[in-house]
Amino acid sequence: MAAKEQKSGKKAEPGLRDSPKEEGLERGIEITRPRGTQDILPEEQKYWEYVIETSKTILKGWHFQPIETPMFEEEALFARAVGEGTDIVNKEMFVLKSRGRGSAYVLRPEPTAGIVRAYIENGMRAWPKPVKLFWSGSVFRYDRPQAGRWRQFHQVDAEVFGSSAPVTDAQVIYVAHLILQQLGLDQYTVQVNSLGLPTERRAYVKILKEHLRRNRTKLSRESKERIAVNPLRVLDSKDEKDQRVINTAPKLIDHLSEESKRFFNNVLEYLKALEVPYVVTDTLVRGLDYYAHTVFEIVPNVETESQQVTLIGGGRYDGLVKLLGGKDTPAIGWGMGVERVIDRLKSEGVELLPTDKPQVFVAQLGEDARVEALKLMRELREAEIPFAESIHRDGMQAQLKAADRLKVAWTLIVGHKEVLDKTVILRNMESGMQEVVPRERLASELTRRLSVVSEP
């Protein structure tokens, strides 16, 4: 992939800076991050690690295996999988310019299609069933930036291939529920619906189109455009004008076969037995063409929000593997919006345990002590004791002030005498009391004292 070449009428003279970035800096042009993206600063990283690592731990416990796919894929993959009538394909994909002639590539707008492509291409059909995979990474959509919507955002994804049993649907939803519970969230509801089989949905779409066309003048402009392209998406609209038309629309669940209704009822029975807080939402259709049978979204219980924010959403997509060139394979999965879950953690006041907060500070005085301090840090790391330091500083007072700001329990002080004696001064930052500890006993002594401090 190549960016457009910079053209200029002048030859660049040796020694002169001529990159666009450097020229911009010289002219005083402010360079900022791209619109709809974010810088995740160190103080925010604890939320990201907490959400992603907790999710991975639970998924691994349910025998989901990690997978990674390319950040960009062929454009045709999403046109076929997601659907040419969807907003993602029509409006929201970042198309990449590639060198020479060949395939058109896009940044990944959603992960499921790429995972399905990898499932087919790498012969996972021969693996023992079910094949349970999970993924985490960045997703890119050219959307209008607003609360809860970014142009580059992050997801955790879980996918199951090879099971057509309704208990698998319930299990997948249950695991998503357990992740939110483990994170400390409890103010949410699982909205669930059935789309039935594709043949049933196509028959329903004809009936829905007639209803929408009869009420076309009452719809928003966006919903009017969707009637011809993707009428099911009208049911997703939160516009008040559309809501009045949606409320009188025929219900999809009333047009399902007895077999599809029985499948859905079995899923609901399992969810009830597992005590998952669900509610049947007959307007829930999700935005992608590949869904069939069960679809669900987990949304926060916040009545003041004008537009409901989905924390986790997904459903069954039994026909997608075959659509992309594989053997007919049942499948179901979900995606979790990491940014949205973090926002809910903050809104609900969930306090995170500071797992990486430094417990000791390493201070030194003198050049030989500086080298010894580096060795001391290695010992602390091996003993898994979190530490902080300002090894570039020379003055002890400045280092002690830094330790005080970090609110560490102990400061380890190494000077010329301590290097010769193979000792360390152990300073209690609360009382100011100091004592000398032999180097060979330092790690065990610190571990003992820190464990006593952390006990309730």
C-alpha positions in Angstrom: 0.0 0.0 0.0 1.3 3.4 -0.8 0.6 6.9 0.1 0.4 9.6 -2.6 3.8 10.9 -3.5 4.6 14.5 -2.6 5.3 16.5 -5.8 7.4 19.7 -5.9 8.9 21.9 -8.5 12.1 22.3 -6.5 14.8 19.7 -5.9 15.5 19.0 -2.3 18.8 20.4 -1.2 21.1 18.2 0.8 20.7 18.7 4.5 17.3 20.4 4.3 14.2 18.9 6.0 11.6 18.3 3.3 9.1 15.9 4.8 5.5 17.1 5.0 5.5 16.6 8.8 8.6 18.6 9.4 7.5 21.4 7.0 4.2 21.6 8.9 6.1 21.9 12.2 8.3 24.7 10.8 5.2 26.7 9.7 3.6 26.3 13.1 0.8 24.0 11.9 -0.7 22.0 14.7 -0.6 18.2 14.1 -3.2 16.3 16.0 -4.6 12.8 16.1 -7.0 11.9 13.3 -10.7 12.7 14.0 -12.5 9.9 15.7 -9.5 8.3 17.3 -8.0 8.6 20.8 -4.7 8.4 22.6 -4.9 5.9 25.4 -2.6 7.5 28.1 -0.8 5.6 30.8 -3.4 6.4 33.5 -6.1 5.0 31.3 -4.3 1.8 30.5 -5.4 0.1 33.7 -9.0 0.1 32.4 -8.0 -1.5 29.1 -5.9 -4.1 30.7 -8.6 -4.9 33.2 -11.4 -5.3 30.6 -9.3 -7.2 28.0 -7.4 -9.5 30.4 -10.5 -10.3 32.4 -12.3 -11.2 29.2 -9.5 -13.4 28.0 -9.2 -15.2 31.3 -12.9 -16.1 31.3 -13.0 -17.1 27.7 -9.9 -19.3 28.1 -11.7 -20.9 31.1 -14.5 -21.9 28.7 -12.0 -23.4 26.3 -12.0 -20.5 23.7 -8.7 -20.4 21.9 -7.0 -17.1 20.8 -6.9 -16.2 17.1 -5.4 -13.1 15.3 -6.3 -12.0 11.8 -5.0 -9.2 9.5 -5.9 -5.6 10.2 -6.9 -5.3 6.5 -8.7 -7.7 4.3 -10.1 -7.8 0.7 -13.0 -5.5 0.3 -15.0 -8.3 -1.4 -14.9 -10.3 1.9 -17.1 -7.7 3.7 -19.3 -6.9 0.7 -20.2 -10.6 0.6 -20.3 -11.4 4.3 -21.8 -8.2 5.8 -24.0 -7.3 2.9 -23.9 -4.7 0.2 -27.0 -3.0 1.5 -25.5 -2.3 5.0 -24.2 1.0 6.2 -20.9 -0.7 6.9 -20.2 -1.6 3.3 -21.9 1.5 1.7 -20.6 4.2 4.0 -18.3 3.2 6.7 -15.3 1.2 5.3 -11.8 2.7 5.1 -10.6 1.7 1.6 -6.8 1.4 1.2 -4.9 2.5 -1.9 -2.6 -0.4 -3.0 0.4 -0.5 -5.3 -0.2 -1.8 -8.8 -3.4 -3.6 -9.9 -5.1 -6.2 -8.0 -7.5 -6.6 -5.0 -9.0 -3.7 -3.2 -8.3 -3.8 0.5 -10.1 -2.2 3.5 -9.3 -1.8 7.1 -11.2 -4.3 9.2 -14.7 -2.8 9.9 -15.8 -5.9 12.0 -13.9 -9.0 13.0 -16.3 -11.9 12.4 -15.9 -12.1 8.6 -12.1 -12.2 8.9 -12.4 -15.0 11.5 -14.7 -17.0 9.3 -12.3 -16.5 6.4 -9.4 -17.8 8.6 -11.6 -20.8 9.7 -12.1 -21.8 6.1 -8.7 -21.0 4.7 -6.8 -22.9 7.5 -8.9 -26.1 7.5 -10.4 -25.7 10.9 -13.4 -27.7 9.7 -11.3 -30.8 10.5 -10.8 -29.7 14.1 -12.9 -31.3 16.9 -16.2 -29.6 17.3 -17.2 -27.1 18.5 -14.3 -24.8 17.5 -14.3 -22.0 20.0 -12.2 -18.9 19.1 -11.7 -15.5 20.7 -10.0 -12.3 19.3 -9.3 -8.8 20.5 -8.1 -5.8 18.5 -8.9 -2.6 16.6 -11.9 -2.1 14.3 -12.2 0.8 11.9 -15.4 2.5 10.6 -15.8 5.8 9.0 -18.7 6.9 11.2 -19.6 10.3 12.6 -17.7 10.6 15.9 -20.0 10.9 18.9 -20.4 9.5 22.4 -19.7 5.8 22.3 -18.7 5.9 18.6 -15.1 6.1 17.3 -13.6 5.7 13.9 -11.0 3.4 15.5 -12.4 1.4 18.4 -11.6 -1.9 20.1 -13.5 -5.1 20.5 -13.2 -8.5 22.2 -14.9 -11.2 20.0 -16.0 -14.7 20.8 -17.0 -17.2 18.0 -18.2 -20.8 18.1 -18.3 -23.0 15.0 -19.9 -26.4 14.5 -22.8 -26.5 16.9 -26.4 -25.9 15.9 -27.9 -26.7 19.3 -29.9 -23.9 21.1 -27.9 -24.6 24.3 -24.8 -23.2 22.5 -26.7 -19.9 21.9 -27.4 -19.8 25.6 -23.8 -20.7 26.5 -22.4 -18.0 24.4 -24.7 -15.4 25.9 -24.1 -16.7 29.4 -20.3 -16.3 28.9 -20.8 -12.7 27.8 -23.0 -12.1 30.9 -20.3 -13.7 33.2 -17.6 -11.3 31.8 -19.7 -8.3 32.6 -20.4 -9.7 36.1 -16.7 -10.4 36.7 -15.9 -6.8 35.6 -18.2 -5.6 38.3 -21.1 -4.4 36.2 -24.7 -5.3 37.1 -26.9 -2.6 35.7 -27.6 -4.1 32.3 -30.2 -6.3 30.4 -29.8 -8.9 27.7 -32.2 -8.1 24.8 -32.8 -11.2 22.7 -34.8 -11.9 19.6 -35.1 -14.5 16.8 -34.7 -13.7 13.1 -35.6 -17.3 12.1 -34.3 -18.8 8.9 -33.4 -16.7 5.9 -36.4 -17.9 3.9 -38.7 -16.8 6.8 -37.0 -13.5 7.1 -37.3 -12.8 3.3 -41.0 -13.4 3.5 -41.3 -11.1 6.5 -39.3 -8.4 4.7 -41.9 -8.2 2.0 -44.6 -7.6 4.6 -42.5 -5.1 6.4 -41.8 -3.2 3.2 -45.5 -2.8 2.5 -46.1 -1.4 6.0 -43.2 1.1 5.7 -44.3 2.2 2.3 -47.8 2.9 3.5 -46.3 5.0 6.3 -43.4 6.5 4.3 -44.4 10.1 4.9 -44.1 9.6 8.7 -40.5 8.2 8.5 -37.2 10.0 8.9 -35.2 10.7 5.8 -32.7 7.9 6.7 -35.4 5.3 7.2 -37.0 6.3 3.9 -33.7 5.5 2.1 -33.5 2.1 3.9 -36.9 0.9 2.7 -35.5 -0.2 -0.7 -32.0 -1.3 0.4 -32.3 -2.8 3.9 -35.8 -2.4 5.5 -34.9 -4.4 8.6 -32.6 -1.6 9.6 -35.5 0.7 10.0 -36.4 -1.4 13.1 -33.1 -0.3 14.6 -33.9 3.4 14.4 -34.2 5.4 17.6 -35.8 8.4 15.9 -39.1 9.3 17.5 -40.8 9.7 14.1 -39.7 6.2 13.2 -40.7 4.7 16.5 -44.4 5.5 15.9 -44.3 3.5 12.7 -42.2 0.7 14.2 -44.6 0.2 17.0 -47.4 -0.6 14.6 -45.3 -2.7 12.3 -45.9 -6.5 12.0 -43.6 -8.5 14.4 -41.0 -10.8 12.9 -41.5 -13.4 15.6 -45.1 -13.8 14.5 -44.0 -14.9 11.1 -41.6 -17.6 12.1 -42.1 -21.3 11.5 -43.0 -23.6 14.4 -39.5 -25.1 14.3 -37.8 -21.7 14.6 -40.2 -20.7 17.4 -39.3 -23.9 19.2 -35.6 -23.3 18.8 -35.9 -19.8 20.2 -38.0 -21.0 23.2 -35.4 -23.5 24.0 -32.7 -20.8 24.1 -35.0 -18.7 26.4 -35.5 -21.7 28.7 -31.7 -22.2 29.0 -31.2 -18.5 29.7 -33.9 -18.6 32.4 -32.2 -21.6 34.1 -28.9 -19.8 34.0 -30.5 -16.7 35.6 -29.4 -14.4 32.8 -31.4 -11.1 33.0 -33.0 -11.2 29.5 -36.0 -9.6 27.8 -37.5 -10.5 24.4 -37.2 -7.4 22.1 -39.1 -8.0 18.9 -37.6 -5.0 17.1 -34.0 -6.2 17.6 -32.5 -7.3 14.2 -28.8 -6.3 14.4 -27.3 -4.5 11.4 -25.6 -7.3 9.5 -27.1 -9.6 6.8 -25.4 -12.8 8.0 -27.5 -13.3 11.2 -30.2 -16.0 11.5 -32.1 -17.4 14.4 -30.9 -15.9 17.7 -29.7 -12.3 18.0 -28.9 -10.4 21.2 -27.6 -7.2 22.6 -26.5 -6.4 26.2 -27.4 -2.8 27.0 -27.1 -0.8 30.2 -30.2 0.0 32.3 -29.9 3.8 31.7 -33.2 5.5 31.0 -31.7 9.0 30.6 -29.7 8.1 27.5 -31.4 9.2 24.3 -29.8 6.4 22.4 -29.1 3.0 23.9 -25.5 2.0 23.9 -24.8 -1.7 23.2 -22.0 -3.2 25.4 -22.0 -6.6 23.7 -24.0 -7.8 20.7 -24.1 -10.8 18.4 -26.0 -13.7 17.2 -26.2 -16.9 15.1 -24.9 -16.9 11.5 -25.3 -20.4 10.3 -25.0 -19.6 6.6 -21.9 -17.4 6.6 -19.2 -20.1 6.3 -20.9 -21.5 3.2 -21.5 -18.0 1.8 -17.7 -17.4 2.0 -16.8 -20.6 0.2 -16.6 -23.2 3.1 -18.8 -26.2 3.9 -22.2 -25.5 5.5 -21.3 -24.9 9.2 -23.5 -23.6 12.0 -21.9 -20.7 14.0 -22.6 -18.1 16.6 -20.6 -15.3 18.2 -20.6 -11.8 19.8 -18.5 -8.7 19.9 -17.9 -6.5 23.0 -17.1 -2.8 22.7 -14.1 -2.2 25.0 -14.5 1.6 25.1 -18.2 1.3 25.9 -17.6 -1.2 28.7 -14.9 1.1 30.2 -17.4 4.0 30.1 -19.9 1.9 32.1 -17.2 1.0 34.6 -16.6 4.6 35.2 -20.3 5.6 35.2 -21.2 2.8 37.7 -18.2 3.7 39.9 -16.4 0.4 39.7 -13.1 0.7 41.5 -10.2 -1.1 40.0 -7.6 -2.8 42.2 -4.2 -1.1 41.4 -2.3 -4.2 40.3 0.7 -2.3 39.0 1.0 0.5 41.5 4.6 0.7 42.8 5.1 -0.4 46.3 8.7 0.6 46.8 10.9 3.4 45.4 14.6 2.9 44.6 16.8 5.9 45.4 20.6 6.2 44.9 23.4 8.6 45.6 26.6 8.4 43.7 27.7 6.9 40.4 28.7 3.5 41.9 25.3 3.4 43.7 23.5 4.1 40.4 24.9 0.9 39.0 24.0 -1.0 42.2 20.5 0.5 42.0 20.0 -1.0 38.6 21.0 -4.5 39.9 18.6 -3.9 42.8 15.7 -3.2 40.4 16.4 -6.5 38.6 16.1 -8.3 42.0 12.8 -6.6 42.7 11.4 -7.5 39.3 12.4 -11.1 39.8 10.7 -11.0 43.2 7.6 -9.5 41.5 7.7 -6.4 43.7 6.4 -3.3 41.7 8.8 -0.4 42.0 9.5 3.1 40.8 12.7 5.1 40.4 14.3 8.4 39.3 17.7 7.0 38.5 18.6 10.0 36.4 18.4 12.3 39.5 21.4 13.1 41.6 19.9 14.7 44.7 18.4 12.5 47.5 15.8 15.1 48.5 14.3 15.2 45.0 14.1 11.4 44.9 12.4 11.3 48.3 9.8 13.8 47.1 9.1 11.7 44.0 8.6 8.6 46.3 6.3 10.6 48.5 4.1 11.7 45.6 3.8 8.1 44.5 2.7 7.1 48.0 4.9 4.1 48.2 5.3 2.2 51.5 9.1 1.9 51.4 12.0 3.6 49.8 15.3 1.7 49.3 18.3 3.9 49.6 21.7 3.0 48.2 24.8 5.1 48.6 28.6 4.6 48.5 28.7 3.0 52.0 25.9 0.6 51.2 27.6 -0.5 48.1 30.7 -1.4 50.0 28.8 -3.0 52.9 26.4 -4.9 50.6 23.4 -3.4 52.5 20.4 -1.2 51.7 18.7 1.5 53.8 15.0 0.7 54.2 13.0 3.8 54.8 9.4 3.7 56.0 7.7 6.5 54.1 4.9 7.0 56.6 7.0 7.2 59.8 10.3 8.3 58.3 12.1 5.5 60.3 15.1 3.9 58.6 17.0 0.7 59.1 19.9 -1.1 57.4 19.1 -4.5 55.8 21.6 -6.9 54.2 21.2 -7.2 50.4 20.8 -11.0 50.5 17.7 -10.7 52.8 16.2 -7.6 51.1 13.7 -9.4 48.8 12.3 -11.8 51.4 12.2 -9.0 54.0 10.3 -6.7 51.7 7.9 -9.4 50.6 7.1 -10.1 54.3 6.5 -6.5 55.2 4.4 -5.7 52.2 2.2 -8.7 52.8 1.6 -7.6 56.4 0.7 -4.1 55.2 -1.8 -5.5 52.6 -3.6 -7.7 55.0 -7.1 -6.4 56.1 
